Amino acid sequence: MFGSLVSKLRTAVQIIFALSVLLSAQAQGVTSTASGTYTWNSATGGLTLNWTSSDFTCGGPTAGSTDNTTGLTITTTTMTSPTDSTTWTRLSGTAGDIVGAWTAAESTTGFSGTFTLDANGTMSLVVNIVSCSPSSGGRSNVQTQHWSSGYSVQFWYNDANETATSVSVTGPGISGVVSMVYGQDQMFPGEWTPLAGNSVNFGTTYPPLPYTYTFSIVDASGTSTTTSTASCFQQQFVTNISPSGTVSGTPTFSWTGIADPSAVYGVEVDDSNHHNRIWNNYDFSGTSVAYSGPALTSGLTYSYNVVLRSSSACRNGSSFFL
């Protein structure tokens, strides 16, 4: 995403905007920290990070290194990059002023991080590592899903740099070893997914979690393994979704959420067979959202899901209401 530092996992953007790529060969549940000094140019959105200390054992910033990025946008409460969809937030601040305690979390993997930039030019980074990735710099992913038809686990391996030559996975619900294929799934470009689909089904009875899956990755350096764990399923679904039937113009999707103020939702719009993703909007707390994707063609049939992506009972699982 941001040049040569991507492969080394040491870019400012990888650190600030894609903490999940820091999950490389590090023990699960580890909190890693780093600190140093920084300079900020509000005119260009330019940020220079000078790292003076770090206890990241692999990946993340290295003591003595310097990272640079430009084009950051700072509002009173958000920090965004022009080349990454992740948004970091702070409680309050001044637009254009980067000082503050910025936080981000990923509901799929459960990782979280805080990046603090002080007015005196010092900084600190704290990341909670919850899963591991191999030396190739990719990332294994497991997501639990609850549909009306039952419970399933979806898994894939992110390989945006195309370093792996083969990927396979073993674990609960898998008979033997499942080989994975690169780039076959339109919804997961740049990733390895199972040849016969990207989920393992467990029926309508809540499975006896946790389930841990082992990914075996072959690349130029040899074979490495990484694990990802499914720890919970969403039990509840949203209800009363709208609209349905014949719709004209730009629809607004709405639904009744669950009784949990921390719940996070999303909407996915596909073709009628759920084969091609047309539009999605994820990770918001409201119970309605207006469609803002490509123009819908009159007379064609489309389908959509309203997804409960995170709740206080299950932070890294989703339930889907069609």
MIGULUM-695900 format. One record per atom (N, C-alpha, C): y, x, z. Coordinates in steps of 0.05 Angstrom, whole numbers, plus 5000, padded with zeros to 4 digits. Last residue first. Layout:
YXZ;...
! end
This chain:
476043785107;476443745078;477943475074;477344235156;477243955151;477943905122;474444775188;475444685162;475144385160;475745275236;474445025229;475944905206;474845975252;476245755238;474545515236;476046495301;474246325285;475846095273;478546805340;477846925315;475746765300;479746535387;481946665373;481146765346;478145985420;476946165400;479146285383;481245725458;478445735462;477045935444;486345725437;485945865462;482945905468;485345835366;485945665389;485545825414;486045885295;485946015321;486645805342;485645565250;484945845248;484745995274;483845005222;484545085249;483645375251;485844805158;484244995174;485445035201;484844345110;486644405132;485044565153;483544435041;482544445069;485044465087;483244064980;484544234999;483244215026;482843994908;481843944935;483244134954;484743624849;484843864866;483743784893;484343404782;483543364810;483643634825;489543224735;487343394744;486843334774;493942904727;491442814716;489042984725;498743414723;498243124726;495543054712;497944024755;497843884730;497143594734;502644344798;500144204795;500244034769;505644984796;505844694789;503144574785;503845424850;504245364821;504245064816;506345234916;504945394897;505545334868;508144954959;510145124945;508845304924;507544374998;506344544978;508544694963;509644375066;510144295038;508844485019;506244185124;507244405108;507544305079;504944025193;505543945165;506644185151;504544185245;502444015234;503243885208;505744875265;506444605260;504144445249;504445415270;503745245292;504344945287;501245835221;503545705232;502745495252;497346105185;498346205210;501146095218;498346035113;496746075138;498646135161;497345735054;499545795073;498245805100;495445794985;494845765013;497345835029;492945604920;495245654939;494145644967;488345634890;490845594877;493245674894;482045904884;484245854903;486845844887;476445624857;478745784851;481045704869;472345304877;471645564866;474145744861;472444784894;472944984914;472245264903;472344414853;469744524862;469944734884;477644294841;475944074852;473244174863;481444864865;480644674845;478544474856;485044864929;483144974909;482844774886;489045054981;488844874959;487145004937;489345075051;488245205027;487944995005;493245175108;492444985087;491545155063;492645285180;493145375152;492245155133;494645395249;493545245227;494045385200;493545515317;494745615292;493245485269;495045325385;493445295361;494945385336;497645305432;497345565420;495845555393;497344785452;499944875441;499745155428;492444345438;492644625446;495344735435;489443875417;491143875441;491244165453;490043945345;488543925370;490443945394;493943535298;492743775309;491143725334;493743125244;493943115273;492543365284;497543295185;495043235199;495643215229;499843395117;500243345145;497643275158;503043665060;500543625075;501243585105;506843415009;507043535036;504443465051;506743554938;505843414963;506543564988;511143454888;510243674906;509343544932;508742964841;510743144851;509543364868;503742504866;505542604845;507542794858;496942334876;499442444888;501142544865;491641914891;493442004870;496142084883;487942154948;488241974925;490142094904;491842365004;489342344989;489842154966;495942845042;495342595028;492542595016;493042845108;494342695087;495742905068;488342775162;489742935142;490842755120;486142625213;488242465200;489842635179;484943245250;484342975241;486642855226;481843885260;484243715258;483243435248;476144005303;477343985277;480043835280;473144445352;474644215344;475644235315;470544945358;469044695362;470444455350;470145565328;471945335334;470145085337;465846035359;466345845337;468445655347;465546745376;465946455383;466246295357;464247255358;464147205387;464546905394;461547695315;462347415316;462047325345;463248365303;461948175320;463147905318;461548925263;463448715269;461948485283;460549635253;459749365263;462049175266;458650125206;460650005223;459649735231;456250755180;455850475189;458150385206;455451165122;456551115148;456050815155;453251665079;452851395089;453951375117;457652075040;455052015050;454851725059;462452165015;461852335039;459152275050;462851784976;462552064968;461752244991;459051255007;461251354991;460851654985;456150685032;455550935019;458051015003;455450335092;457250395070;456550675059;452949795125;452250065117;453850125091;454549395181;455149455153;454349745147;451748945225;452049235218;452349265188;454048445269;453148515242;453748815237;452548065325;453648315315;452348385289;454147485359;452547595337;453947845326;454247225427;455447365404;453347465384;451846555407;453446795404;453446965429;447646145389;447746295414;449246565411;451045605352;449345845354;449745995380;450844915357;452445145363;450645395368;447644595303;447544655331;449144915337;447444545248;449544385262;449444435293;446445175213;445944895219;448044775237;447845685199;446345655224;445845365231;448746125143;448845865155;446945835179;452946625121;450346575132;450446315148;456846765061;456546655088;453546625095;457946885008;459147045029;459046915056;452946964956;454946814971;456046984993;449147334939;448547054937;450546874952;451547834949;450947754922;450447454919;457047874995;454247854989;453747744961;462648294975;461648054986;458648034979;467948754979;465048724975;464148464989;474448694949;472648694971;469748664962;478348604910;478248864924;476348884947;479247904924;479448134906;479548394922;476947384944;476947634959;477147874940;476746964909;478346934933;478547184950;473247134870;476047104863;477847074888;468347604880;469447354890;472447344885;466748104862;465647874849;467047614857;468248614883;470048474865;468948224852;461848884893;464748924894;466148744874;456648614933;457648674906;460648694907;451348784978;453848664972;454848764945;444848605004;446548784988;449148634980;442148495065;443648355043;445348565029;435648585091;438248705085;439548555062;432148125130;432148395118;434948495115;435547555132;432847645130;432847915115;440547385176;439947525151;437047615152;441247175226;441246985204;440647115177;444247765251;443047505257;443447315233;443848335204;444648195228;443447925231;446548785155;444348665169;445448525194;449148965090;449548865117;446948745129;451849455045;449849255053;450249185082;454849764990;455249655017;453049445021;456450324949;454750104956;455250014984;460850644942;459150604918;457050384924;467750624964;464850584968;463350544942;473050654947;471650904954;468650864957;477250304934;474850324917;473450594922;481450154964;481650414951;479250484934;479849674986;482049674967;482349934952;475349425012;475149685000;477349714978;472649035063;475049105048;474949385038;467048645063;467948915068;470348985050;465048035097;465848185073;466848465082;462247415118;462747705122;463447835095;461746825156;462546955131;463147245136;457346405186;458846655189;459346765162;457445705205;456645925188;458346175195;455345045224;456545305231;455645525211;456244425187;455044605207;456644855210;458844055156;455944095150;454644285170;464044095170;462643845177;459643875173;464544785193;464944575173;463544315183;466745345220;465545095228;466444885208;465846045219;466945805206;465345565215;467646715237;466046475242;467446235230;467947305201;469447075210;467446835214;468147995197;466447765202;468247535212;469048585160;470148335170;468048125174;470449285156;468549065156;469748825169;474549675116;474349525140;472349295137;475550365095;475250085091;475049935118;475550915103;478150775107;477950475101;471051215104;472251165078;474851015080;469051235155;470851445147;472251395120;468850535177;467750795171;469850985160;471550165233;471150205204;470150485199;470949685287;470949955276;470549955246;474949275330;472649315313;473049585299;479349285364;477049105371;474749135353;484549615394;482549635373;480149475381;491049505406;488449425417;486449425394;496249975407;494449805391;491849755405;502850155415;500450085430;498749895413;507950615406;506050435392;503650405410;514850755414;512150765424;510450555410;520851165409;519150945400;516350975414;527951305414;525151365420;523551115412;533351185407;531951325386;529151405392;535650875446;536151165447;534651325426;533850365438;536450425429;537150725429;526850365418;528950355437;531650445425;521650005393;523750195384;526150155403;514849885397;517449865412;519350085402;509849505378;511349735368;514149705379;503549275395;506349265402;507749525393;497948895370;499449135373;502349075381;491048685363;493848635369;495348895373;485248385333;486848615341;489648535347;482347945315;483047955343;484648195351;480847835263;479448055276;480048075306;483747355252;481047395242;479547615258;488847385274;486947195286;484147245277;492447925293;490947825270;488747645281;499248045313;496348005319;495047885295;504948395337;503448265316;500548245325;511648545360;508848485364;507648355340;516848975381;515648815359;512648785364;522149035418;519249045422;517948865402;527949385389;526549155402;523549215405;532249555336;531549585364;530149335375;534149475285;531249485289;530349505318;538849055259;538449245281;535449245288;538848645222;539448915213;539149135234;540648175270;539748215243;540748495233;539048305337;541148275317;540048335290;534547905378;535848155369;538048095350;528447675409;531147635400;532247915392;522847755409;524047515421;526847455412;519847935346;520948005373;522247755384;514448055300;516447885313;517448015339;512248195234;512348275261;514748125274;508147955183;510747935196;510448015225;504848165124;504848155153;507748135163;504848255069;505447985079;505547955109;508248785037;506148705055;506848435067;512648975009;509949004996;507748925015;517348915037;517148785011;514348804998;516248735106;516248935086;516048805058;519748495164;517948465142;518248695122;520948245227;521048485212;518948465190;524847745263;522547835247;523148095233;529347575292;526747555305;524347665289;533847675262;534147665291;531447675305;531048105212;532547875220;532847885250;530248635169;530348575197;532148325201;526148905121;528048705126;527948615155;525149545091;524549355112;526749165115;525949935052;525849665043;525049465065;521650515065;524250385059;523750095052;518751015107;518550785090;521350675086;515251595132;517651465122;517051215106;512952015185;512451795166;515051665158;510452625209;512852465203;512152265181;506652935263;507052835236;509552665233;505953075315;507153275298;507653175270;500152695325;502352835338;503353065319;498852185279;498052445290;500452585302;497351475278;499151705276;498051955289;490951235252;493451215267;495151465264;484751595253;486551395243;488951375261;481851755314;481551775285;483051535273;483951725365;481851925360;481251955330;490351685388;488551575369;486451795361;494151885422;491351915431;489451765413;500052265410;498252055401;495452105413;506852485404;504352465419;502652245408;510852495367;510552725384;508052725401;512652305302;510752265324;510452525340;517952015274;517052285282;515252265306;519451595222;518051605248;517051895252;524651265190;523251525192;522051545220;526250735149;525350805176;523751065174;531050365112;529450605114;528850685143;534249975093;531749895106;529850125109;538950145074;536650175056;534150055067;542350025117;543249975089;540949975070;540050195164;540049905159;540849845130;535950685178;538150645160;538150355152;533751025235;533750775221;536250755204;529051485264;531751435254;531551185236;525351635325;525651515299;528551515290;520151965363;522851895358;523051775330;514251765401;515951965387;518751875384;507351585411;510151565416;511651785401;501451175419;502851395407;505751365412;494950935440;497850945442;498951195428;489650455442;490650715433;493750705434;484450155474;487350135470;488350415465;478149925452;479850145460;482750085455;474449565433;475749505458;477549725468;469850025403;470949755405;472149715432;471650685384;470050505400;471450235403;472850825315;473850835343;472350635359;472550835260;470750995275;471551025304;478450525252;476650715238;475150885258;482950125248;480350085261;478250265249;487550115223;487250335242;484550325255;488049675192;486849905179;486550145198;490749315225;487849285223;486549525209;496149405220;494749545242;491749515240;500149405179;497349355174;495749485195;505549525191;504949275177;501949225172;505850015219;507549785227;506549525216;501950345197;502150325226;503650075233;502750285143;500150235153;500250195183;508150455144;507550175137;504750105147;507850995156;509450815173;508650525168;501151235148;503751165138;505250985158;496151415160;498351525176;501051445164;491251385134;491851195155;494151295173;490351665089;490151815114;490651635138;491151295050;488551405052;488151555078;496651185059;494650975061;491951095066;499851615048;499151565076;497151345080;501151594994;499051775003;498151725032;503250904988;502951174979;500751324993;502550395014;504950545016;504450845011;497650165000;500050005000;502550175000;
! end
